Amino acid sequence: MKHAQLMDTEEIRAVVATVEHAQQNELTEEFVALFRHDAIWTTGHGRRLFGRDEIAAFTRKVLPGAMKDLSVTFEVEHVLFLRPDVAAVKVVQRYHSPDGDPVGNPGSPMWVMTREDGRWLLTACQNTEVLPTY
């Protein structure tokens, strides 16, 4: 991997870590600031949100209190650079009880991120719950 891509990958990992921090601590504004103004966000249950304002309104309703008995972790699984300023980021999302036990099904988000004015932003994101296979 080229040096520039290594640096960008670390910056992308930092954005994902900020998503984790914002959700664990229910910091709505920190979370919303990670999105491009015209971003698309699809929640794990299929709700489609268009633009930072709509994402912010939804997040202000659902995030406060959401982590009362949970914590969430996000792990970057793979980064695919589509162009030097566009990356498809595959993430593993897991919820945990206060004791650290897994809760519910994991998530498998795909976040397309773009470099805007020198920083990576969430641009087109799809969260998907991973259902058990039988």
Rosetta blueprint (number, residue, H / E / L):
1 M L
2 K L
3 H H
4 A H
5 Q H
6 L H
7 M H
8 D H
9 T H
10 E H
11 E H
12 I H
13 R H
14 A H
15 V H
16 V H
17 A H
18 T H
19 V H
20 E H
21 H H
22 A H
23 Q H
24 Q H
25 N L
26 E L
27 L L
28 T H
29 E H
30 E H
31 F H
32 V H
33 A L
34 L L
35 F E
36 R E
37 H E
38 D E
39 A E
40 I E
41 W E
42 T E
43 T L
44 G L
45 H L
46 G L
47 R L
48 R E
49 L E
50 F E
51 G L
52 R H
53 D H
54 E H
55 I H
56 A H
57 A H
58 F H
59 T H
60 R H
61 K H
62 V H
63 L L
64 P L
65 G L
66 A L
67 M L
68 K L
69 D L
70 L L
71 S E
72 V E
73 T E
74 F E
75 E E
76 V E
77 E E
78 H E
79 V E
80 L E
81 F E
82 L E
83 R E
84 P L
85 D L
86 V E
87 A E
88 A E
89 V E
90 K E
91 V E
92 V E
93 Q E
94 R E
95 Y E
96 H E
97 S L
98 P L
99 D L
100 G L
101 D L
102 P E
103 V E
104 G E
105 N E
106 P E
107 G E
108 S L
109 P L
110 M E
111 W E
112 V E
113 M E
114 T E
115 R E
116 E E
117 D L
118 G L
119 R E
120 W E
121 L E
122 L E
123 T E
124 A E
125 C E
126 Q E
127 N L
128 T L
129 E E
130 V L
131 L L
132 P L
133 T L
134 Y L
